[in-house]
Amino acid sequence: MNLKDLDKRLITILLIVFVQMVGASLILPIVPLFAKNEFGMSPMLITLLVASFYAAQFVGGPILGRWSDKVGRVPILIISQIGTVISFVMFGMAGAVWVLFAARLFDGITGGNIVVAQAYVTDVTPKEKRAQALGLVFAAFGVAFFIGPVIGGLLVGIGPRVPYFAAAVAAAIVVLMTIFTLDESMTTREREEHQAVAERLSFSEALRVKPLMLALLIVFIAQLALGVVMATFALFGEAVLFTSNPELGVGILLAIVGFAQIVTQTALLGRAIVRFGETRVMSIAIVVRTTSLGLFAVATVVWVAGIGSALFAVGSGLLLPTLQALATRSVGDSMRGGVLGVFQSTTSLAIIVSTAASGLLFAVSPHMPYIAAFVLSGLSLIPALMLVRYYGRDPQTATVSEET
């Protein structure tokens, strides 16, 4: 995709996603250790704190996705971003464990900003270019991850609560950017059409559309693996990899993830789709991702974890945009927001289950969550190969808007 040909609205939404993710990624390497060191929380309780966000997002994601189909993307983006600002402030001011949980739950229930941003991207992008456009969203994630975690690790040196207020400022900037710079992606007529049909796509109906069902199954299994990594990565870094300043060390590893994500989205994804097709790229991505998790499962030194971080980013960067593009192809255009809401909720459900269980796995051994993630990621190849067989090389040639 030529950057010169990008819709100006797409450029604006990418900038908004970037600032949003800088704030979100800024706290990633520090939340588990903040909960442990400031509040004395156990690994099990810490992973439940992580899971609480996704549990709330599981409920809120589809609702916000459908609302965005009805009333437009921009109003829902503003509401969800204000929720993020409030939640970061709550986290920074927290004096008790219950406030931490309340903040994460509130952020999750209002946290439809990314799924609505992705729906916005599909609105302004032709079908044949959606995977590449969604790839640019993940590239924005990558740039943010390259910057945010290291900043968060450094800000901890000023004070343990400083990163949360910095993240709140970044989220507040996003609110202002959305209000003053972002045009609505849907016309009044499109919103009226969506209002008539947007509520029709339930989980049960989604599961009756074979390619969508397979895509949801793949992302569910794949994100089970992601959940155990997300919940325990900082704890793993402290226990296995870093003898001092684990926040900064984990932040640097996440920066490697971000850099590899940038390279994947800007240099690899588009070329890979042209050469292999979306479904085969998806399968290759799963193999790369599984390999990375195998490295984490045996890592005892930083350089092995660094290679695993880079490969994990490459695999995820190839996998998620192609899966989302395939999911949006499987229904009519009026249900794009609903599909992405269901997709996000499936992701959240997987992460709820895996993050809640990862504390128990970590208690057995710091490496056990990654052994489990390696096995789960490998299992996602089964439905992936079924989807390859269903679509063939080019999903555009298949009719998938009807139940199969």
N, C-alpha and C positions, 0 to 999 in steps of 0.2 A: 504493500500500500504506500503510494507516494504521499509524503507529508504535505507537499504543496497542494494536493487535491483534497485535503481534509476539510470537511464542513467546519465552519468557524465555531458552531455550537459544540462539536466534538472536542475541539481544542479547549474550549472553556470547561467542559465537564472533566476533561483529563486533568486540567490544572486544579480543579476543585477536589478530585479524587486524590491527587498528589498531596495537597495540603492536609486533607482529612487523614490520610494514611501516615503522614509524618507524625501527627499527633498520636494516632493509635499505636504506631510501632515504637514510638518514643518510650512507652511504658512497658513494652513486652519483656525486656530482659530483667525488669526490676520488680514486677508485681509479685511473683512467688517469693522472692527473697525479702521483699518489703513485708509481706504477710508473715513470713517466718520470723524475721528479726525484730519487727516492731510490735507484733501481736502474739508471738509464740505459737503460731498455728502449725499443726502437724502436716506432713506431706499429704495425707488423706484429705484433710480439711482444705488445704490449698488447692488440690485438684477439683474439689467440689466447688470452690469459689470460681475457678475457671469454667466449670460446667454450668454454673448458674447463668452466666451470660448467654450461653448457647441455648439453654432451656427457655429463657425469655425470648430469644430471637426466633426460636422454633415457633412460638405462639405468634409473635408480632410480624414475622417476615411475610407470610402469605396475605395477612390483612393489609399491610402497607402496600404490597405489590398490587393487590386488587384495587385499593383506593387510588393508587397512582394511575391505573388504567381508567378510572372513572373521572377523577378531578384534575388529572394532569400530574406530571412528574415533579415540577418545581415546588408546589406547595408541600408535598410529602417530603421532599428533600429538606426543606427548611425546618419542618417539624422534627424530623429525625435528628438533624444536626443540632438543634437546640437541646434535645434530649442528651446528646453526647456531651455538650458543654456542661450541663448540670451534673452529669454523672462523674465527670473528671473532677469538678470542684468538690463534690461529695467525697470522692476518694481521697483527695488531698487533705480534707478537713476531718477525716474519719478519726474518731476516738475509741471506737469499739468495733468488734468483728462484724456485728450485725449491719453496721453502716457500710462496710465493704461489700457485703452481700447485696444490700439495698441498692448501692450504686451500680453494681454490675447488672442486677436485674433490670433497673431502670434503663440503662444503656441498651441492654438487649431488646427490651420490649419496644423501644423507640428506634432501634438500630436498623432501619431499613434503608439507610442512605446509600450503601454500596449496591444493594440489589436494585434500587430505583435508578441509581446512576447507570447501571448496566442496561436496564430497560430503556433509559434515555438513549444510550448508544445504539441499541437495536432500532430505535425509532428513526434515527437520522442516518442509518447505514443500510445499503442494499443487502439482500440476503447473502449474495455470493461473497461479500466482503466482511460479514459479521465476525467470523473467527479472528481475522486480522485486526478488526477494530476492537474487539474484546481483548485481543492480545495487547493492544496499546494501553488498555485499562490496567492490565497486569504489569505492563512496563512501568506505568506510573506507580503501581505498588512497589515494583522493584527499586525505583529511584528513591522512594520514600523509605523503604527498608534499608537501603544503603546509608541513608543519612540518620533516620530517626533513632534506631537502637543505640548507635554510638553516642549520639547526643544525650539520650537517656542515661547511659552508663556514666557519662561525664557529669551530668547534672546531679547525680546522686552524691558526688563529692561535695557539692554545695550544701545539700540537705536532702534527706530521704523523701521529702514531700514535694520538693521543687519540680520534679518532672511532671507531676500530675497537673500542677497549675500551668506549666508551659504547654502541656497538651490541651488544656482548656482554652488557652489563648489561641492556639492553632485552630481548634474547632470553631471558636467564635469568629475567626477570620473567614472560615469557610461559609458560615451563615451569611456574613455580609457579602461575600463574593456571589453566593447564590442569589441573594435578593437583588443585587445591583447589576450583575453581569450576565445572568443566564436567562435566555429566552425559553419559553415553553416549547417542547418538541412535538406536542400533539395539537391539532386544530380542534375547534369546537365540535366539528362534525365527527372527527375521530373519537373524541371523548364520549359523544352521544352514542356512537356505535359500540364502543367498549362498555359503556354503562349497561347496554342491553345484554351483553354476553359475558362480561368479565367474571361473573360469579359462577359460571358453569363448570369451571375446571377445579374439581376436588381431587384429593389424593386417589380416591378409588377410580375416578375417571382417568386420571393420568396413568394409572397402572394398566388400564385397558388399551392404551396406545403403545404397541410393542416397542418401537424404538425409544420412546420416552421412558418406558418402564426400565429398559436395559440401561439407558443413560443414568437414570436415578439409582439403579442398583450399583452401577460402577462407582458413582460418586459417593454413595453410602459406604461401600467397602473401603474405597480409597481414603475417605475422610475419617473412618475409624482409626486408620493408621496415623493420620495427621493429628488427631486428637491426643493420642498418647504422647506424641512428640511435643506438642504445644504445652501440655500441662506439666511436663517433667523436664523440659530442656534446660531451664535455668538451674533447677535442682541437680540435674545430671552434670552440668558444667561445674557447679560447686563441689560435688562429691567426687568427680572423676578427673576433670580436665584442668581446673585452675586452683592453685593453692592460695592465691590472693586476688582481691578485686574481681570476683566472679561476674559482677554486673557488667563491667567493661569487657571482660573476656567474652561473655555470651553476646554482648552487643556487637562485638567485632565479627563473631561467627554469623550473626544475623545480617550484618553488613555484607558478608560474602554471599549470603542468600540473595540479598537485594541486587548486588552487582551481577550475579549470574542470571537473575530474573531479567535485568535490563538487556543483557546480551541475548537471552533467549527470545524475548519479545521483539527486539529491533533487528536481529540478524538471523535468527533460526526459524521462528514460527512460520512466517510467510513463505519462505523458500521450501520448508518441509511440507507445507500443505500443497503447494504447487506440484512438488515432485511425487509425494506419496499419497495425497488425499487425506481428508480430515480423520477418517476412521483408522487408517494405518498409523497416522501420527499419534493418535490417542493410544494405540497399543504400544508403540515404541516408547511413549512417555511413561507408561506403567512399568515397563522393563527398567528404564533408567531410574525411576523413583524407587523401585524395589531394591535395586543395587545400592542406592544411597542408604537405605534403611539397614541393609546388611552391614554396611561399613559402620554405622552407628552402633549396631549390635555388638561389634567386636572392638570398638575404639577405646583405647586407653591413653592416647596421646593426641595433642591438639591437631596436628597436621592431618591425621586420618579423619577427624571430625570436620576439618575444613573442607576436605575433598567430598565428604558425605554431604555437607551443607550445599556446596556448589551443585552437585548432581541432583540433590533433592529439589533445588530451585529450578533446574533445567526440566526435570520431569514434571513438576507441578505447572511450570509455565507453558509446557506443551499440552498438558492434559486438560486443565480446567477451561481454557478458552474454546478448545475443540468440543468438549462435552457440552458447554453452554450453547454453542452455536448449533450443535446437533439437536439439543433439547428444544430450542426456539423454532427449528424447522419442523418439528413434529406436530405442531398445532397451527391454527390460523393466526394471522397477524394480530387480531384483536385480543388474543390471550397471551401476548408476549410477557407482559408484566406478571400475569398470574403464573405462567410457567417458571419464570425466574424466581418468583416467590416460593413456589413448590420446590424448586431446585435448591434454594437457600435453606428452606426448612429441612430438606433431606440432609443437607450438609450439617445443619445444626443438630439434628437428631443423632447423627453418627458421632458428632463430637461430644454431645451430652453423654452418650453411653461410654465412649472411650476415655474421656477425661475423668468421669466418675470412677472408672475402674483402674485408671493408671496409677492412682495412689497406692492401691493394693499391690500392683505389679512392682512399683518402685520399692515398696517395703521388702519385697523378696530379694531384689537386686537392682541397682541403678541401671543395669543393662537390660533387664527383663522387659520393660515397655517397648524397647526397640526390637527385641526378638519377636514380640507379638506383632508389632507394626510390620516387620518384614514378612511374616507369614500372611497377614491380612492383605497387604499390598499385592503379593503374588496371587492371591485368590481372585482379585479383581480382574485378572486376565481372562477368566472364564467368560463372564458376560461381555467383556470387550471383544473377544473373538466372535461371539454370537452377533454382536452389533456390526462387526466388519462383514460377516456373512450376510446379514440382512441388507445392509446398504450397498455393499460392494465398495469400490474405490471412491465413487462420487455420490454423496448423499443427495445432490441436486436432481439426480435422475430418478429418485424414488418418490413415490407419493405417500406421504406420511400424515396427512391431515385428518385422515379418517381412522377409526378404530380398526385394529388388525388383530 
